Amino acid sequence: MSNFTPSVKCSFEFEGDTVLVTLARLKRKDLVKLAPYMDAGDAEGNMGGMDAIQLLDFSSALLPEYIKSFSGLRTADGNELTFEQIAGEAYFQSLIADLVQRLFEISNMGKGDIKNSNRQPTTSTEEPANTSDESLPDYHVSIGLPQSSDARTETGKE
């Protein structure tokens, strides 16, 4: 049985609020568009300048399609904010960066998932591909912004 679920529930901490988000997994066409940003940056994955701005711009346009629910983020006077309200606000750029990072992560099989998938060639006598941790990329991007959110993920069907 596959470990695939069409959506994943995540929570992020942002300035004392617990933001609950349900994300649908990326479609291949959008994964291809997002992947170059996830490879950008220095050895530690830190991205700056125009790459960071372009990622945030792209993410703000991409995320509404994949956010199935968004709740828990409030203004100083207690009013709940929607994703549409925060998408274009520079104030929330670290939360947007965390959301897109999580979306990218949940849309790819993890290293352990690949190792445990027991994929075997059915029509080939070639050796299975090397799936050791060293052979797979580890995607992490930091866009050089103050980190004010902390994320947790719970996989679940919606």
N, CA, C and O atoms as a GROMACS GRO file, in nm:
protein
  632
    1MET      N    1   0.085  -0.118   0.000
    1MET     CA    2   0.000   0.000   0.000
    1MET      C    3   0.089   0.124   0.000
    1MET      O    4   0.190   0.129   0.070
    2SER      N    5   0.051   0.220  -0.078
    2SER     CA    6   0.125   0.345  -0.089
    2SER      C    7   0.108   0.430   0.037
    2SER      O    8   0.007   0.419   0.107
    3ASN      N    9   0.206   0.514   0.065
    3ASN     CA   10   0.196   0.609   0.176
    3ASN      C   11   0.134   0.740   0.132
    3ASN      O   12   0.122   0.833   0.212
    4PHE      N   13   0.093   0.749   0.005
    4PHE     CA   14   0.040   0.873  -0.050
    4PHE      C   15  -0.092   0.912   0.015
    4PHE      O   16  -0.180   0.829   0.036
    5THR      N   17  -0.103   1.040   0.046
    5THR     CA   18  -0.231   1.102   0.085
    5THR      C   19  -0.244   1.227   0.000
    5THR      O   20  -0.143   1.292  -0.029
    6PRO      N   21  -0.364   1.262  -0.041
    6PRO     CA   22  -0.380   1.378  -0.129
    6PRO      C   23  -0.351   1.511  -0.060
    6PRO      O   24  -0.323   1.611  -0.126
    7SER      N   25  -0.358   1.512   0.071
    7SER     CA   26  -0.330   1.636   0.144
    7SER      C   27  -0.259   1.606   0.274
    7SER      O   28  -0.262   1.493   0.325
    8VAL      N   29  -0.195   1.709   0.328
    8VAL     CA   30  -0.119   1.696   0.452
    8VAL      C   31  -0.155   1.812   0.543
    8VAL      O   32  -0.158   1.927   0.499
    9LYS      N   33  -0.182   1.783   0.669
    9LYS     CA   34  -0.210   1.887   0.768
    9LYS      C   35  -0.078   1.930   0.833
    9LYS      O   36   0.002   1.846   0.874
   10CYS      N   37  -0.057   2.060   0.840
   10CYS     CA   38   0.066   2.115   0.898
   10CYS      C   39   0.029   2.223   0.998
   10CYS      O   40  -0.079   2.282   0.990
   11SER      N   41   0.118   2.249   1.091
   11SER     CA   42   0.100   2.363   1.181
   11SER      C   43   0.231   2.441   1.185
   11SER      O   44   0.340   2.384   1.183
   12PHE      N   45   0.216   2.571   1.193
   12PHE     CA   46   0.330   2.663   1.195
   12PHE      C   47   0.309   2.758   1.312
   12PHE      O   48   0.196   2.802   1.337
   13GLU      N   49   0.414   2.791   1.382
   13GLU     CA   50   0.408   2.893   1.487
   13GLU      C   51   0.455   3.025   1.427
   13GLU      O   52   0.563   3.033   1.368
   14PHE      N   53   0.373   3.128   1.442
   14PHE     CA   54   0.410   3.260   1.390
   14PHE      C   55   0.368   3.364   1.492
   14PHE      O   56   0.249   3.386   1.514
   15GLU      N   57   0.464   3.427   1.554
   15GLU     CA   58   0.441   3.533   1.653
   15GLU      C   59   0.336   3.496   1.757
   15GLU      O   60   0.247   3.575   1.789
   16GLY      N   61   0.347   3.376   1.809
   16GLY     CA   62   0.258   3.330   1.915
   16GLY      C   63   0.130   3.266   1.867
   16GLY      O   64   0.056   3.209   1.948
   17ASP      N   65   0.100   3.274   1.739
   17ASP     CA   66  -0.019   3.208   1.684
   17ASP      C   67   0.020   3.072   1.629
   17ASP      O   68   0.129   3.056   1.573
   18THR      N   69  -0.069   2.975   1.645
   18THR     CA   70  -0.051   2.845   1.582
   18THR      C   71  -0.136   2.845   1.456
   18THR      O   72  -0.259   2.845   1.463
   19VAL      N   73  -0.070   2.845   1.343
   19VAL     CA   74  -0.137   2.851   1.213
   19VAL      C   75  -0.154   2.708   1.163
   19VAL      O   76  -0.056   2.636   1.145
   20LEU      N   77  -0.279   2.668   1.141
   20LEU     CA   78  -0.310   2.534   1.092
   20LEU      C   79  -0.340   2.542   0.943
   20LEU      O   80  -0.423   2.620   0.899
   21VAL      N   81  -0.270   2.459   0.866
   21VAL     CA   82  -0.281   2.463   0.721
   21VAL      C   83  -0.295   2.320   0.669
   21VAL      O   84  -0.225   2.230   0.713
   22THR      N   85  -0.386   2.301   0.575
   22THR     CA   86  -0.394   2.176   0.501
   22THR      C   87  -0.345   2.204   0.360
   22THR      O   88  -0.401   2.288   0.289
   23LEU      N   89  -0.240   2.132   0.321
   23LEU     CA   90  -0.179   2.150   0.189
   23LEU      C   91  -0.206   2.031   0.100
   23LEU      O   92  -0.188   1.916   0.142
   24ALA      N   93  -0.248   2.056  -0.022
   24ALA     CA   94  -0.252   1.951  -0.124
   24ALA      C   95  -0.111   1.937  -0.179
   24ALA      O   96  -0.034   2.033  -0.177
   25ARG      N   97  -0.077   1.820  -0.225
   25ARG     CA   98   0.057   1.798  -0.279
   25ARG      C   99   0.070   1.863  -0.418
   25ARG      O  100  -0.026   1.870  -0.494
   26LEU      N  101   0.192   1.909  -0.447
   26LEU     CA  102   0.220   1.975  -0.575
   26LEU      C  103   0.194   1.883  -0.693
   26LEU      O  104   0.219   1.763  -0.687
   27LYS      N  105   0.144   1.940  -0.800
   27LYS     CA  106   0.135   1.871  -0.928
   27LYS      C  107   0.273   1.880  -0.993
   27LYS      O  108   0.350   1.972  -0.965
   28ARG      N  109   0.302   1.785  -1.078
   28ARG     CA  110   0.435   1.778  -1.140
   28ARG      C  111   0.472   1.907  -1.212
   28ARG      O  112   0.587   1.951  -1.204
   29LYS      N  113   0.378   1.968  -1.283
   29LYS     CA  114   0.408   2.091  -1.358
   29LYS      C  115   0.455   2.203  -1.266
   29LYS      O  116   0.543   2.280  -1.304
   30ASP      N  117   0.400   2.212  -1.146
   30ASP     CA  118   0.441   2.316  -1.052
   30ASP      C  119   0.568   2.277  -0.977
   30ASP      O  120   0.648   2.364  -0.941
   31LEU      N  121   0.586   2.149  -0.954
   31LEU     CA  122   0.710   2.102  -0.892
   31LEU      C  123   0.830   2.138  -0.980
   31LEU      O  124   0.934   2.180  -0.931
   32VAL      N  125   0.814   2.120  -1.111
   32VAL     CA  126   0.920   2.154  -1.206
   32VAL      C  127   0.951   2.303  -1.201
   32VAL      O  128   1.067   2.343  -1.210
   33LYS      N  129   0.849   2.386  -1.187
   33LYS     CA  130   0.870   2.531  -1.181
   33LYS      C  131   0.935   2.573  -1.049
   33LYS      O  132   1.013   2.669  -1.046
   34LEU      N  133   0.904   2.504  -0.941
   34LEU     CA  134   0.955   2.539  -0.808
   34LEU      C  135   1.095   2.485  -0.782
   34LEU      O  136   1.172   2.547  -0.709
   35ALA      N  137   1.129   2.372  -0.840
   35ALA     CA  138   1.256   2.303  -0.812
   35ALA      C  139   1.380   2.391  -0.827
   35ALA      O  140   1.468   2.382  -0.742
   36PRO      N  141   1.392   2.476  -0.930
   36PRO     CA  142   1.514   2.557  -0.940
   36PRO      C  143   1.535   2.649  -0.820
   36PRO      O  144   1.649   2.676  -0.783
   37TYR      N  145   1.429   2.697  -0.760
   37TYR     CA  146   1.442   2.782  -0.641
   37TYR      C  147   1.491   2.700  -0.522
   37TYR      O  148   1.564   2.752  -0.438
   38MET      N  149   1.451   2.574  -0.516
   38MET     CA  150   1.489   2.491  -0.403
   38MET      C  151   1.635   2.450  -0.411
   38MET      O  152   1.695   2.413  -0.310
   39ASP      N  153   1.693   2.455  -0.530
   39ASP     CA  154   1.836   2.425  -0.548
   39ASP      C  155   1.923   2.548  -0.535
   39ASP      O  156   2.045   2.537  -0.528
   40ALA      N  157   1.862   2.665  -0.532
   40ALA     CA  158   1.938   2.790  -0.528
   40ALA      C  159   1.998   2.811  -0.389
   40ALA      O  160   1.953   2.751  -0.291
   41GLY      N  161   2.098   2.894  -0.382
   41GLY     CA  162   2.156   2.928  -0.252
   41GLY      C  163   2.297   2.876  -0.237
   41GLY      O  164   2.352   2.809  -0.324
   42ASP      N  165   2.355   2.910  -0.123
   42ASP     CA  166   2.492   2.868  -0.096
   42ASP      C  167   2.494   2.728  -0.037
   42ASP      O  168   2.393   2.658  -0.040
   43ALA      N  169   2.608   2.686   0.016
   43ALA     CA  170   2.624   2.550   0.068
   43ALA      C  171   2.526   2.519   0.181
   43ALA      O  172   2.488   2.403   0.199
   44GLU      N  173   2.486   2.620   0.257
   44GLU     CA  174   2.391   2.599   0.366
   44GLU      C  175   2.247   2.616   0.319
   44GLU      O  176   2.155   2.603   0.399
   45GLY      N  177   2.226   2.646   0.192
   45GLY     CA  178   2.092   2.664   0.139
   45GLY      C  179   2.038   2.805   0.156
   45GLY      O  180   1.920   2.829   0.131
   46ASN      N  181   2.123   2.899   0.198
   46ASN     CA  182   2.079   3.037   0.217
   46ASN      C  183   2.067   3.107   0.083
   46ASN      O  184   2.160   3.109   0.003
   47MET      N  185   1.951   3.164   0.060
   47MET     CA  186   1.922   3.234  -0.064
   47MET      C  187   1.904   3.381  -0.032
   47MET      O  188   1.848   3.416   0.072
   48GLY      N  189   1.951   3.465  -0.118
   48GLY     CA  190   1.934   3.608  -0.092
   48GLY      C  191   1.901   3.682  -0.219
   48GLY      O  192   1.891   3.622  -0.326
   49GLY      N  193   1.886   3.812  -0.207
   49GLY     CA  194   1.868   3.900  -0.322
   49GLY      C  195   1.747   3.868  -0.406
   49GLY      O  196   1.640   3.835  -0.356
   50MET      N  197   1.768   3.878  -0.537
   50MET     CA  198   1.659   3.861  -0.632
   50MET      C  199   1.603   3.720  -0.630
   50MET      O  200   1.482   3.704  -0.652
   51ASP      N  201   1.685   3.617  -0.606
   51ASP     CA  202   1.632   3.480  -0.599
   51ASP      C  203   1.526   3.469  -0.491
   51ASP      O  204   1.421   3.409  -0.513
   52ALA      N  205   1.552   3.528  -0.375
   52ALA     CA  206   1.456   3.523  -0.265
   52ALA      C  207   1.328   3.598  -0.299
   52ALA      O  208   1.218   3.551  -0.269
   53ILE      N  209   1.342   3.713  -0.362
   53ILE     CA  210   1.225   3.792  -0.400
   53ILE      C  211   1.143   3.718  -0.505
   53ILE      O  212   1.020   3.714  -0.497
   54GLN      N  213   1.211   3.659  -0.603
   54GLN     CA  214   1.140   3.584  -0.707
   54GLN      C  215   1.070   3.462  -0.649
   54GLN      O  216   0.958   3.430  -0.689
   55LEU      N  217   1.135   3.392  -0.554
   55LEU     CA  218   1.072   3.278  -0.489
   55LEU      C  219   0.945   3.320  -0.415
   55LEU      O  220   0.842   3.255  -0.427
   56LEU      N  221   0.953   3.429  -0.339
   56LEU     CA  222   0.836   3.476  -0.265
   56LEU      C  223   0.724   3.518  -0.360
   56LEU      O  224   0.607   3.491  -0.333
   57ASP      N  225   0.759   3.583  -0.468
   57ASP     CA  226   0.661   3.625  -0.568
   57ASP      C  227   0.593   3.503  -0.630
   57ASP      O  228   0.471   3.497  -0.640
   58PHE      N  229   0.674   3.408  -0.673
   58PHE     CA  230   0.622   3.284  -0.733
   58PHE      C  231   0.536   3.208  -0.632
   58PHE      O  232   0.428   3.158  -0.666
   59SER      N  233   0.585   3.198  -0.508
   59SER     CA  234   0.514   3.124  -0.404
   59SER      C  235   0.377   3.183  -0.372
   59SER      O  236   0.279   3.111  -0.355
   60SER      N  237   0.372   3.315  -0.364
   60SER     CA  238   0.246   3.381  -0.332
   60SER      C  239   0.140   3.354  -0.439
   60SER      O  240   0.021   3.348  -0.409
   61ALA      N  241   0.185   3.339  -0.564
   61ALA     CA  242   0.091   3.308  -0.672
   61ALA      C  243   0.056   3.159  -0.676
   61ALA      O  244  -0.055   3.122  -0.713
   62LEU      N  245   0.151   3.073  -0.637
   62LEU     CA  246   0.132   2.928  -0.644
   62LEU      C  247   0.051   2.873  -0.526
   62LEU      O  248  -0.034   2.786  -0.545
   63LEU      N  249   0.077   2.922  -0.408
   63LEU     CA  250   0.019   2.862  -0.287
   63LEU      C  251  -0.134   2.858  -0.281
   63LEU      O  252  -0.188   2.759  -0.232
   64PRO      N  253  -0.206   2.960  -0.328
   64PRO     CA  254  -0.353   2.952  -0.315
   64PRO      C  255  -0.414   2.825  -0.376
   64PRO      O  256  -0.515   2.776  -0.328
   65GLU      N  257  -0.352   2.774  -0.482
   65GLU     CA  258  -0.404   2.652  -0.545
   65GLU      C  259  -0.386   2.530  -0.453
   65GLU      O  260  -0.464   2.436  -0.462
   66TYR      N  261  -0.286   2.532  -0.367
   66TYR     CA  262  -0.252   2.416  -0.287
   66TYR      C  263  -0.293   2.427  -0.141
   66TYR      O  264  -0.288   2.328  -0.068
   67ILE      N  265  -0.332   2.543  -0.096
   67ILE     CA  266  -0.379   2.560   0.043
   67ILE      C  267  -0.528   2.528   0.046
   67ILE      O  268  -0.609   2.601  -0.010
   68LYS      N  269  -0.561   2.420   0.113
   68LYS     CA  270  -0.701   2.376   0.121
   68LYS      C  271  -0.771   2.433   0.243
   68LYS      O  272  -0.893   2.452   0.243
   69SER      N  273  -0.694   2.460   0.349
   69SER     CA  274  -0.749   2.530   0.466
   69SER      C  275  -0.635   2.607   0.533
   69SER      O  276  -0.519   2.566   0.528
   70PHE      N  277  -0.671   2.719   0.595
   70PHE     CA  278  -0.574   2.808   0.659
   70PHE      C  279  -0.646   2.876   0.773
   70PHE      O  280  -0.744   2.948   0.752
   71SER      N  281  -0.598   2.855   0.896
   71SER     CA  282  -0.664   2.918   1.011
   71SER      C  283  -0.564   2.938   1.125
   71SER      O  284  -0.458   2.876   1.129
   72GLY      N  285  -0.601   3.025   1.217
   72GLY     CA  286  -0.523   3.044   1.338
   72GLY      C  287  -0.435   3.168   1.341
   72GLY      O  288  -0.382   3.202   1.447
   73LEU      N  289  -0.418   3.235   1.230
   73LEU     CA  290  -0.335   3.356   1.226
   73LEU      C  291  -0.426   3.476   1.250
   73LEU      O  292  -0.526   3.494   1.182
   74ARG      N  293  -0.387   3.557   1.348
   74ARG     CA  294  -0.472   3.669   1.387
   74ARG      C  295  -0.396   3.801   1.385
   74ARG      O  296  -0.274   3.805   1.401
   75THR      N  297  -0.472   3.908   1.365
   75THR     CA  298  -0.415   4.042   1.372
   75THR      C  299  -0.396   4.079   1.519
   75THR      O  300  -0.440   4.006   1.608
   76ALA      N  301  -0.331   4.192   1.544
   76ALA     CA  302  -0.308   4.238   1.681
   76ALA      C  303  -0.440   4.259   1.756
   76ALA      O  304  -0.445   4.244   1.878
   77ASP      N  305  -0.547   4.293   1.684
   77ASP     CA  306  -0.676   4.313   1.751
   77ASP      C  307  -0.763   4.187   1.752
   77ASP      O  308  -0.881   4.194   1.788
   78GLY      N  309  -0.707   4.072   1.712
   78GLY     CA  310  -0.776   3.944   1.727
   78GLY      C  311  -0.854   3.896   1.607
   78GLY      O  312  -0.915   3.789   1.614
   79ASN      N  313  -0.855   3.970   1.498
   79ASN     CA  314  -0.928   3.926   1.379
   79ASN      C  315  -0.848   3.820   1.306
   79ASN      O  316  -0.727   3.833   1.288
   80GLU      N  317  -0.917   3.714   1.262
   80GLU     CA  318  -0.849   3.607   1.189
   80GLU      C  319  -0.817   3.652   1.047
   80GLU      O  320  -0.897   3.718   0.980
   81LEU      N  321  -0.696   3.614   1.002
   81LEU     CA  322  -0.650   3.647   0.867
   81LEU      C  323  -0.664   3.526   0.776
   81LEU      O  324  -0.648   3.412   0.821
   82THR      N  325  -0.694   3.550   0.650
   82THR     CA  326  -0.695   3.443   0.550
   82THR      C  327  -0.561   3.443   0.477
   82THR      O  328  -0.485   3.539   0.487
   83PHE      N  329  -0.534   3.335   0.405
   83PHE     CA  330  -0.411   3.332   0.328
   83PHE      C  331  -0.412   3.442   0.222
   83PHE      O  332  -0.309   3.505   0.197
   84GLU      N  333  -0.525   3.465   0.160
   84GLU     CA  334  -0.535   3.569   0.057
   84GLU      C  335  -0.496   3.706   0.113
   84GLU      O  336  -0.438   3.787   0.041
   85GLN      N  337  -0.527   3.731   0.240
   85GLN     CA  338  -0.493   3.858   0.302
   85GLN      C  339  -0.342   3.873   0.327
   85GLN      O  340  -0.289   3.984   0.321
   86ILE      N  341  -0.274   3.764   0.353
   86ILE     CA  342  -0.131   3.773   0.386
   86ILE      C  343  -0.040   3.750   0.267
   86ILE      O  344   0.078   3.785   0.272
   87ALA      N  345  -0.092   3.692   0.158
   87ALA     CA  346  -0.008   3.650   0.046
   87ALA      C  347   0.079   3.762  -0.010
   87ALA      O  348   0.193   3.736  -0.048
   88GLY      N  349   0.028   3.882  -0.017
   88GLY     CA  350   0.105   3.992  -0.075
   88GLY      C  351   0.173   4.082   0.026
   88GLY      O  352   0.236   4.180  -0.012
   89GLU      N  353   0.163   4.049   0.153
   89GLU     CA  354   0.220   4.133   0.259
   89GLU      C  355   0.365   4.092   0.288
   89GLU      O  356   0.391   3.976   0.319
   90ALA      N  357   0.457   4.186   0.279
   90ALA     CA  358   0.597   4.158   0.310
   90ALA      C  359   0.616   4.113   0.455
   90ALA      O  360   0.709   4.037   0.484
   91TYR      N  361   0.530   4.158   0.544
   91TYR     CA  362   0.540   4.124   0.686
   91TYR      C  363   0.540   3.972   0.708
   91TYR      O  364   0.603   3.923   0.801
   92PHE      N  365   0.469   3.899   0.623
   92PHE     CA  366   0.452   3.754   0.641
   92PHE      C  367   0.546   3.672   0.552
   92PHE      O  368   0.522   3.553   0.533
   93GLN      N  369   0.652   3.732   0.498
   93GLN     CA  370   0.737   3.662   0.404
   93GLN      C  371   0.805   3.539   0.464
   93GLN      O  372   0.827   3.442   0.392
   94SER      N  373   0.838   3.540   0.591
   94SER     CA  374   0.900   3.420   0.649
   94SER      C  375   0.799   3.307   0.661
   94SER      O  376   0.835   3.190   0.643
   95LEU      N  377   0.673   3.339   0.690
   95LEU     CA  378   0.569   3.237   0.695
   95LEU      C  379   0.543   3.181   0.554
   95LEU      O  380   0.527   3.060   0.537
   96ILE      N  381   0.539   3.268   0.454
   96ILE     CA  382   0.520   3.224   0.315
   96ILE      C  383   0.635   3.130   0.275
   96ILE      O  384   0.612   3.026   0.213
   97ALA      N  385   0.758   3.168   0.311
   97ALA     CA  386   0.874   3.084   0.279
   97ALA      C  387   0.862   2.947   0.346
   97ALA      O  388   0.893   2.845   0.284
   98ASP      N  389   0.817   2.944   0.471
   98ASP     CA  390   0.800   2.817   0.541
   98ASP      C  391   0.691   2.733   0.477
   98ASP      O  392   0.704   2.611   0.468
   99LEU      N  393   0.583   2.796   0.433
   99LEU     CA  394   0.474   2.724   0.368
   99LEU      C  395   0.520   2.659   0.238
   99LEU      O  396   0.491   2.542   0.212
  100VAL      N  397   0.593   2.733   0.156
  100VAL     CA  398   0.638   2.677   0.029
  100VAL      C  399   0.744   2.570   0.050
  100VAL      O  400   0.748   2.472  -0.024
  101GLN      N  401   0.829   2.587   0.150
  101GLN     CA  402   0.928   2.483   0.183
  101GLN      C  403   0.857   2.354   0.222
  101GLN      O  404   0.894   2.246   0.177
  102ARG      N  405   0.755   2.366   0.307
  102ARG     CA  406   0.680   2.247   0.350
  102ARG      C  407   0.606   2.184   0.233
  102ARG      O  408   0.602   2.062   0.221
  103LEU      N  409   0.547   2.266   0.147
  103LEU     CA  410   0.477   2.216   0.029
  103LEU      C  411   0.572   2.134  -0.058
  103LEU      O  412   0.537   2.027  -0.105
  104PHE      N  413   0.692   2.186  -0.079
  104PHE     CA  414   0.791   2.115  -0.158
  104PHE      C  415   0.828   1.982  -0.091
  104PHE      O  416   0.837   1.879  -0.158
  105GLU      N  417   0.850   1.985   0.039
  105GLU     CA  418   0.890   1.864   0.113
  105GLU      C  419   0.782   1.756   0.107
  105GLU      O  420   0.814   1.640   0.084
  106ILE      N  421   0.655   1.793   0.129
  106ILE     CA  422   0.550   1.691   0.132
  106ILE      C  423   0.518   1.636  -0.007
  106ILE      O  424   0.454   1.532  -0.019
  107SER      N  425   0.561   1.707  -0.110
  107SER     CA  426   0.531   1.666  -0.247
  107SER      C  427   0.635   1.571  -0.304
  107SER      O  428   0.617   1.520  -0.414
  108ASN      N  429   0.742   1.547  -0.232
  108ASN     CA  430   0.849   1.458  -0.275
  108ASN      C  431   0.858   1.340  -0.180
  108ASN      O  432   0.833   1.354  -0.060
  109MET      N  433   0.894   1.225  -0.233
  109MET     CA  434   0.922   1.112  -0.146
  109MET      C  435   1.048   1.143  -0.068
  109MET      O  436   1.146   1.190  -0.125
  110GLY      N  437   1.047   1.116   0.061
  110GLY     CA  438   1.165   1.135   0.143
  110GLY      C  439   1.265   1.024   0.118
  110GLY      O  440   1.233   0.922   0.058
  111LYS      N  441   1.386   1.046   0.166
  111LYS     CA  442   1.491   0.946   0.149
  111LYS      C  443   1.451   0.812   0.208
  111LYS      O  444   1.472   0.707   0.147
  112GLY      N  445   1.393   0.814   0.327
  112GLY     CA  446   1.349   0.690   0.390
  112GLY      C  447   1.236   0.624   0.314
  112GLY      O  448   1.231   0.501   0.306
  113ASP      N  449   1.145   0.705   0.257
  113ASP     CA  450   1.035   0.650   0.179
  113ASP      C  451   1.087   0.577   0.056
  113ASP      O  452   1.037   0.470   0.021
  114ILE      N  453   1.189   0.635  -0.010
  114ILE     CA  454   1.245   0.571  -0.128
  114ILE      C  455   1.313   0.441  -0.089
  114ILE      O  456   1.296   0.340  -0.158
  115LYS      N  457   1.390   0.442   0.020
  115LYS     CA  458   1.457   0.320   0.066
  115LYS      C  459   1.356   0.210   0.098
  115LYS      O  460   1.379   0.093   0.069
  116ASN      N  461   1.244   0.250   0.158
  116ASN     CA  462   1.146   0.152   0.205
  116ASN      C  463   1.040   0.119   0.102
  116ASN      O  464   0.948   0.042   0.132
  117SER      N  465   1.049   0.174  -0.017
  117SER     CA  466   0.944   0.152  -0.116
  117SER      C  467   0.950   0.014  -0.180
  117SER      O  468   0.855  -0.029  -0.245
  118ASN      N  469   1.062  -0.057  -0.161
  118ASN     CA  470   1.079  -0.191  -0.216
  118ASN      C  471   1.056  -0.195  -0.366
  118ASN      O  472   1.002  -0.292  -0.420
  119ARG      N  473   1.096  -0.087  -0.434
  119ARG     CA  474   1.082  -0.085  -0.579
  119ARG      C  475   1.178  -0.187  -0.638
  119ARG      O  476   1.297  -0.187  -0.606
  120GLN      N  477   1.127  -0.271  -0.723
  120GLN     CA  478   1.209  -0.370  -0.790
  120GLN      C  479   1.180  -0.362  -0.939
  120GLN      O  480   1.063  -0.354  -0.979
  121PRO      N  481   1.283  -0.365  -1.023
  121PRO     CA  482   1.256  -0.365  -1.167
  121PRO      C  483   1.183  -0.493  -1.205
  121PRO      O  484   1.217  -0.601  -1.156
  122THR      N  485   1.084  -0.481  -1.293
  122THR     CA  486   1.006  -0.598  -1.330
  122THR      C  487   1.048  -0.656  -1.464
  122THR      O  488   1.024  -0.774  -1.491
  123THR      N  489   1.110  -0.575  -1.549
  123THR     CA  490   1.149  -0.626  -1.680
  123THR      C  491   1.297  -0.606  -1.708
  123THR      O  492   1.340  -0.618  -1.822
  124SER      N  493   1.374  -0.576  -1.607
  124SER     CA  494   1.515  -0.546  -1.628
  124SER      C  495   1.600  -0.633  -1.538
  124SER      O  496   1.558  -0.671  -1.429
  125THR      N  497   1.721  -0.664  -1.584
  125THR     CA  498   1.814  -0.739  -1.501
  125THR      C  499   1.917  -0.648  -1.438
  125THR      O  500   2.011  -0.695  -1.374
  126GLU      N  501   1.901  -0.515  -1.456
  126GLU     CA  502   1.996  -0.420  -1.398
  126GLU      C  503   1.979  -0.414  -1.247
  126GLU      O  504   1.873  -0.445  -1.193
  127GLU      N  505   2.088  -0.374  -1.181
  127GLU     CA  506   2.083  -0.354  -1.038
  127GLU      C  507   1.991  -0.237  -1.006
  127GLU      O  508   1.985  -0.141  -1.083
  128PRO      N  509   1.917  -0.241  -0.894
  128PRO     CA  510   1.834  -0.126  -0.856
  128PRO      C  511   1.922  -0.003  -0.834
  128PRO      O  512   2.038  -0.014  -0.795
  129ALA      N  513   1.864   0.112  -0.858
  129ALA     CA  514   1.938   0.237  -0.839
  129ALA      C  515   1.979   0.252  -0.694
  129ALA      O  516   1.910   0.206  -0.604
  130ASN      N  517   2.093   0.317  -0.673
  130ASN     CA  518   2.142   0.344  -0.538
  130ASN      C  519   2.049   0.443  -0.471
  130ASN      O  520   2.030   0.554  -0.522
  131THR      N  521   1.991   0.405  -0.357
  131THR     CA  522   1.901   0.495  -0.285
  131THR      C  523   1.957   0.530  -0.148
  131THR      O  524   1.881   0.556  -0.055
  132SER      N  525   2.089   0.529  -0.135
  132SER     CA  526   2.148   0.567  -0.007
  132SER      C  527   2.129   0.716   0.016
  132SER      O  528   2.109   0.792  -0.079
  133ASP      N  529   2.135   0.758   0.140
  133ASP     CA  530   2.117   0.899   0.176
  133ASP      C  531   2.214   0.989   0.101
  133ASP      O  532   2.179   1.102   0.067
  134GLU      N  533   2.336   0.940   0.075
  134GLU     CA  534   2.437   1.022   0.010
  134GLU      C  535   2.402   1.053  -0.135
  134GLU      O  536   2.448   1.153  -0.189
  135SER      N  537   2.321   0.970  -0.200
  135SER     CA  538   2.293   0.989  -0.341
  135SER      C  539   2.172   1.078  -0.369
  135SER      O  540   2.148   1.113  -0.484
  136LEU      N  541   2.098   1.114  -0.268
  136LEU     CA  542   1.978   1.192  -0.289
  136LEU      C  543   1.996   1.335  -0.241
  136LEU      O  544   2.059   1.358  -0.138
  137PRO      N  545   1.941   1.432  -0.315
  137PRO     CA  546   1.956   1.571  -0.272
  137PRO      C  547   1.875   1.597  -0.147
  137PRO      O  548   1.770   1.536  -0.125
  138ASP      N  549   1.923   1.688  -0.065
  138ASP     CA  550   1.852   1.730   0.054
  138ASP      C  551   1.810   1.874   0.030
  138ASP      O  552   1.894   1.964   0.034
  139TYR      N  553   1.681   1.897   0.006
  139TYR     CA  554   1.633   2.030  -0.027
  139TYR      C  555   1.603   2.108   0.099
  139TYR      O  556   1.525   2.066   0.184
  140HIS      N  557   1.666   2.223   0.108
  140HIS     CA  558   1.635   2.316   0.216
  140HIS      C  559   1.674   2.454   0.168
  140HIS      O  560   1.784   2.476   0.118
  141VAL      N  561   1.584   2.546   0.182
  141VAL     CA  562   1.612   2.682   0.139
  141VAL      C  563   1.583   2.777   0.253
  141VAL      O  564   1.478   2.770   0.317
  142SER      N  565   1.677   2.864   0.278
  142SER     CA  566   1.656   2.974   0.371
  142SER      C  567   1.675   3.100   0.289
  142SER      O  568   1.779   3.119   0.226
  143ILE      N  569   1.575   3.186   0.290
  143ILE     CA  570   1.584   3.303   0.205
  143ILE      C  571   1.644   3.423   0.277
  143ILE      O  572   1.629   3.536   0.233
  144GLY      N  573   1.711   3.397   0.387
  144GLY     CA  574   1.783   3.504   0.455
  144GLY      C  575   1.692   3.598   0.531
  144GLY      O  576   1.729   3.713   0.554
  145LEU      N  577   1.574   3.551   0.568
  145LEU     CA  578   1.480   3.633   0.643
  145LEU      C  579   1.477   3.586   0.788
  145LEU      O  580   1.511   3.470   0.815
  146PRO      N  581   1.439   3.671   0.879
  146PRO     CA  582   1.426   3.626   1.017
  146PRO      C  583   1.324   3.514   1.026
  146PRO      O  584   1.214   3.525   0.971
  147GLN      N  585   1.358   3.408   1.092
  147GLN     CA  586   1.266   3.296   1.105
  147GLN      C  587   1.173   3.319   1.222
  147GLN      O  588   1.216   3.318   1.338
  148SER      N  589   1.046   3.339   1.192
  148SER     CA  590   0.951   3.362   1.300
  148SER      C  591   0.843   3.256   1.302
  148SER      O  592   0.745   3.269   1.375
  149SER      N  593   0.860   3.153   1.223
  149SER     CA  594   0.762   3.046   1.230
  149SER      C  595   0.833   2.914   1.248
  149SER      O  596   0.949   2.898   1.209
  150ASP      N  597   0.764   2.820   1.307
  150ASP     CA  598   0.814   2.687   1.332
  150ASP      C  599   0.706   2.593   1.281
  150ASP      O  600   0.588   2.613   1.311
  151ALA      N  601   0.743   2.493   1.204
  151ALA     CA  602   0.642   2.410   1.139
  151ALA      C  603   0.645   2.266   1.190
  151ALA      O  604   0.750   2.211   1.223
  152ARG      N  605   0.526   2.209   1.196
  152ARG     CA  606   0.509   2.068   1.225
  152ARG      C  607   0.414   2.012   1.119
  152ARG      O  608   0.328   2.083   1.068
  153THR      N  609   0.431   1.884   1.085
  153THR     CA  610   0.347   1.824   0.982
  153THR      C  611   0.283   1.698   1.035
  153THR      O  612   0.344   1.620   1.108
  154GLU      N  613   0.157   1.679   0.996
  154GLU     CA  614   0.086   1.557   1.025
  154GLU      C  615   0.022   1.514   0.896
  154GLU      O  616  -0.060   1.586   0.839
  155THR      N  617   0.058   1.395   0.848
  155THR     CA  618   0.001   1.346   0.723
  155THR      C  619  -0.138   1.294   0.753
  155THR      O  620  -0.159   1.222   0.851
  156GLY      N  621  -0.232   1.331   0.668
  156GLY     CA  622  -0.368   1.282   0.687
  156GLY      C  623  -0.452   1.304   0.565
  156GLY      O  624  -0.430   1.398   0.489
  157LYS      N  625  -0.547   1.218   0.546
  157LYS     CA  626  -0.638   1.232   0.433
  157LYS      C  627  -0.742   1.337   0.467
  157LYS      O  628  -0.787   1.348   0.581
  158GLU      N  629  -0.777   1.410   0.368
  158GLU     CA  630  -0.882   1.511   0.384
  158GLU      C  631  -1.004   1.468   0.312
  158GLU      O  632  -1.105   1.538   0.312
   0.00000   0.00000   0.00000
